Amino acid sequence: MVGRLYAVVGPSGAGKDTLIEAALAQRGDLAVVRRVITRPADAGGEEFESVSEAEFDRRAEAGEFALHWEAHGLRYGVPLSVDDALAEGRDVLFNGSRAVLPEAYALYPNMGVLLVTASPRVLAERLAKRGRESRAQIEKRLARAEYDIAPGLPVRRVNNDGDLEDAVTAFLAALQPERV
């Protein structure tokens, strides 16, 4: 049996990485994609592989990514290893971009989408607290927070505005197969 791919998307600061880590702690059968990003290794946040623009280009041209995109001046890649985990029958999570969803869904038609949301006030507080962006960069991220998801995709919403335990419960519930 092939596993299912889940794109975890939402605005910066919504808590996607926090919910992914919590889900992994409770469900050891899940796999999480370690993304390749053109961001300095010491930038914090999720576990990722830091690469230069030139190395990213080389890998993209060599076909080493299942998906890749650009957002907020950075480039992100999902390694082909995602296909190995799916072939093993594991459900796989990746922190994605709402803009890449149509392409991802075309490649993985069984993909689920988990949209993690939080209020603008909470997003602003979290972005300021993590200290990776300037005030101007935070404002740009907040302006993009309401970016719509392409219609027709199977989206499940998870609000991460309040109690983390409630959000984790909702996130884990959203990973359950649809009932027919």
C-alpha positions in Angstrom: 0.0 0.0 0.0 1.3 3.4 -1.0 1.4 6.2 1.7 -0.2 9.5 1.3 1.5 12.8 0.9 0.3 15.8 3.0 1.2 19.4 2.2 1.2 21.4 5.4 0.7 25.0 4.3 -0.3 28.4 5.8 1.1 31.8 6.5 4.5 32.3 8.1 4.1 32.1 11.9 1.0 29.9 11.8 3.0 27.1 13.5 3.3 24.6 10.7 6.7 23.2 12.0 5.5 23.1 15.6 2.5 21.0 14.5 4.5 18.7 12.3 7.0 18.0 15.1 4.1 17.3 17.5 2.4 15.0 15.1 5.7 13.1 14.5 6.2 12.7 18.3 2.8 11.1 18.6 2.8 9.1 15.3 6.1 7.5 14.7 4.8 6.0 11.5 4.8 9.4 9.8 7.7 10.6 7.7 8.7 14.3 7.4 10.5 15.7 4.4 13.7 17.6 5.2 13.6 20.4 2.7 16.5 21.9 0.9 16.5 25.7 1.3 18.7 28.5 0.1 18.7 29.9 3.7 21.7 30.1 6.0 22.1 27.0 8.1 22.0 29.0 11.4 18.7 30.7 10.5 16.8 28.5 12.9 13.3 27.0 12.5 12.8 23.6 11.0 15.5 21.1 10.3 16.6 21.7 6.7 19.5 21.4 4.4 21.1 24.7 3.6 22.5 25.1 0.1 23.8 27.9 -2.0 21.8 29.2 -5.0 24.3 27.5 -7.3 23.9 24.2 -5.6 20.1 24.5 -5.6 20.3 25.2 -9.4 22.5 22.2 -9.9 20.1 19.9 -8.0 17.0 21.3 -9.8 18.6 20.8 -13.2 19.7 17.3 -12.2 16.1 16.4 -11.4 16.8 15.8 -7.7 13.6 17.5 -6.4 10.1 16.1 -6.6 8.9 19.8 -6.1 10.6 23.1 -5.9 9.5 26.7 -5.6 10.5 30.2 -4.6 9.0 32.3 -1.8 10.1 35.3 0.2 13.4 35.5 -1.7 14.4 31.9 -0.8 14.2 28.7 -2.8 12.8 25.5 -1.4 13.1 21.9 -2.7 11.4 18.6 -1.7 13.9 15.9 -2.4 12.9 12.8 -4.4 13.3 10.7 -1.2 9.7 11.6 -0.6 8.7 9.0 -3.2 10.7 6.3 -1.3 8.8 7.0 1.9 5.5 6.9 0.1 6.4 3.6 -1.6 7.2 2.2 1.9 3.5 2.9 2.7 4.3 5.8 5.1 2.3 9.0 5.2 4.6 11.9 4.5 4.3 15.5 5.6 6.1 18.4 4.0 6.0 22.1 4.9 4.9 23.6 1.6 3.9 26.7 -0.2 0.3 27.4 -1.2 1.6 28.6 -4.6 3.1 25.1 -5.4 -0.1 23.1 -4.5 -1.6 22.8 -8.1 1.8 21.4 -9.3 2.1 19.1 -6.3 -1.5 17.9 -6.7 -0.9 17.1 -10.4 2.1 14.9 -9.4 0.5 13.4 -6.3 -3.3 13.3 -7.0 -3.9 11.5 -3.6 -2.2 14.4 -1.8 -4.0 16.0 1.2 -3.6 19.6 2.2 -3.5 20.8 5.8 -4.0 24.6 6.0 -2.7 25.9 9.3 -4.1 29.3 10.3 -3.8 31.8 13.0 -5.0 35.4 13.5 -3.0 38.3 12.1 -2.1 39.4 15.7 -0.8 35.9 16.6 1.2 35.7 13.3 2.8 39.1 13.9 3.8 38.1 17.5 5.3 34.8 16.4 7.2 36.3 13.5 8.7 39.1 15.7 9.6 36.5 18.4 11.5 34.2 16.1 13.7 37.1 15.0 14.6 36.0 11.5 13.0 38.9 9.6 13.1 42.6 9.6 9.9 44.6 10.4 9.5 45.2 6.6 9.8 41.5 5.9 7.3 40.7 8.6 4.9 43.2 7.0 5.3 41.5 3.6 4.6 38.1 5.2 1.5 39.3 6.9 0.2 40.9 3.7 0.6 37.5 2.0 -1.1 35.6 4.9 -4.5 35.8 3.2 -3.2 34.2 0.0 -5.9 31.9 -1.3 -5.4 28.2 -2.2 -6.3 27.1 -5.7 -9.9 25.9 -5.8 -10.7 22.2 -6.0 -7.9 21.0 -3.7 -8.8 18.8 -0.7 -8.1 21.2 2.1 -8.5 20.6 5.8 -8.1 23.6 8.1 -6.4 23.6 11.4 -6.6 26.7 13.6 -3.4 27.2 15.7 -4.5 30.5 17.4 -5.0 29.2 20.9 -4.1 26.2 23.0 -1.3 24.1 21.3 -2.8 20.8 22.5 -6.1 21.6 20.8 -4.3 22.5 17.6 -2.2 19.2 17.7 -5.4 17.2 18.3 -7.1 18.9 15.2 -3.9 18.4 13.2 -3.8 14.7 14.0 -7.5 14.3 13.2 -6.9 16.0 9.8 -4.4 13.3 9.0 -7.1 10.6 9.1 -8.4 9.2 5.9 -11.7 10.7 4.6 -14.8 8.7 5.3 -16.7 7.6 2.2 
